[in-house]
Amino acid sequence: MPWIRSAAARLVDAGATVVAGHSAHAFHGVEGRVLYDRGDFVDDYATHPTLRNDLGLLFLLTLEERGPLRLEAVPLKLEFCHTRLAGDEEEGWIRRRFTDACGRLGTDVAERGGRLLVEWAHA
């Protein structure tokens, strides 16, 4: 939504180190220092067959004085009130969705050790 992107940009311009969105129950992409939605960590909802709110990411940020350095996203499987690491097939779906969502926002995603990585360069 345009108003969400505009608000996120204003928060970054005002000095926010990172803007972390929430509430959609499904993860979205990263643009600059904005995580548009992190999805859920524990699921107690019915699973949507297209959005796959039963799959998620645990976001780990490495911060330094000049700002964020790296985001590592760990693929998760969300079951009713139970969260575990995603299996191979689930991990592949998560990787494709996150990489595509980030790519549409101009963000590259790498993979290392089963984690999805976004690196931030400092000027």
N, C-alpha and C positions, 0 to 999 in steps of 0.2 A: 504494500500500500504506500502511495506517495507520501502521505502525512507521517508515517512511521519512519521512512527513510529521511525525511526532512528533519524530524525531531532528533533522530540519532545523529545526524550531521551537526545540528546545533549544539548538542551535548559535547561532541568531540571538539568543536570549535571553541566551546566555553572552557575546555581544559580537562574533560573526562579522560582518564587513562584508558579505560575500556568501557563500552556500553554493552550490557548483556541483557538481551530481550528474553521474554518468557511468556507463557500462557497459551500458546497454540497447541500444546501437547504433542508436537512433532518438531524435530530440529529443522532449522533452515540454514542458510549459508552465512558466510563471513565476508564483510566488505570493509577493508581497512581495519580499524579497531572496533568494529561493530559486529557482535554476534547477534543476528536478527532474532533467533529464537533457539533456546537450548533444549527444548523439549522437556520431557519428564525424566525423573530418575527412578521413581516407583510408580507402577501403574495399577490403578484400580478402576479403569474404564473399560468399556467394550472396545475391542480392537477394530479400527477402521481398515478395511482390506486394501485401500489404495494408499492412505497416509502412513500406514504401518506404525501407529503410535505404540506398538509393542516392541519397537526397536528404538534405541536411543544412543546417546553419546555422553560420556563423562568428559568434561572439558577441564584440562589442566593448563594453567597459564604460567609461563616463566616471565617474571617482571624484573626490570632493572630500573635504575634511576631515570633514564631517559624515556622509559615507557615499556610497553610489552615487547618481548623478544620473540616468544614462541608460544603457539597454542598446540597442545597435543589433545586429540580427541580419541577416546577409547570406546570402541563399539560395544554396546550392551544389548542384552535381551531382557525385556521387562515382562515379567509374568505377574499374575495377581499377587501383589504385595511381596514380590521377590525379584531381585535384580541379580543378573549374572553376566559374565562375559559372553559376547555373542559367539555362536559357532561359525564355521566356515561359510555356509550359505548365507546366513544372516549378516555376517561381516561383509560379504561381497555386496549385498543389497545396500547396506549402510554406506559403504565406501562409494558406490556409484551415486547414490542420492546426494551425499554431502559434497562430493567432487563436482557434480553437475550444478548443484545450487551455488557453490562458491564460484565456479567458472562463469555462471551467468552474471555474477557481481564483479568479475574481473580479478578473482583471487585464485592463485594456484595452490593446490593441495598435493603434498608429497606423502609417501607412506614409509614407515620404518618400524619394524618390530611389532606389527599389528596395530600401530597407532597412525592416525591421520594427522599430518603436520601442516601448520600454516606458520611461515616465518615472516617476521616484520623487520624491514631494514630501517635503520635510523639514519637520518640525514646528518 
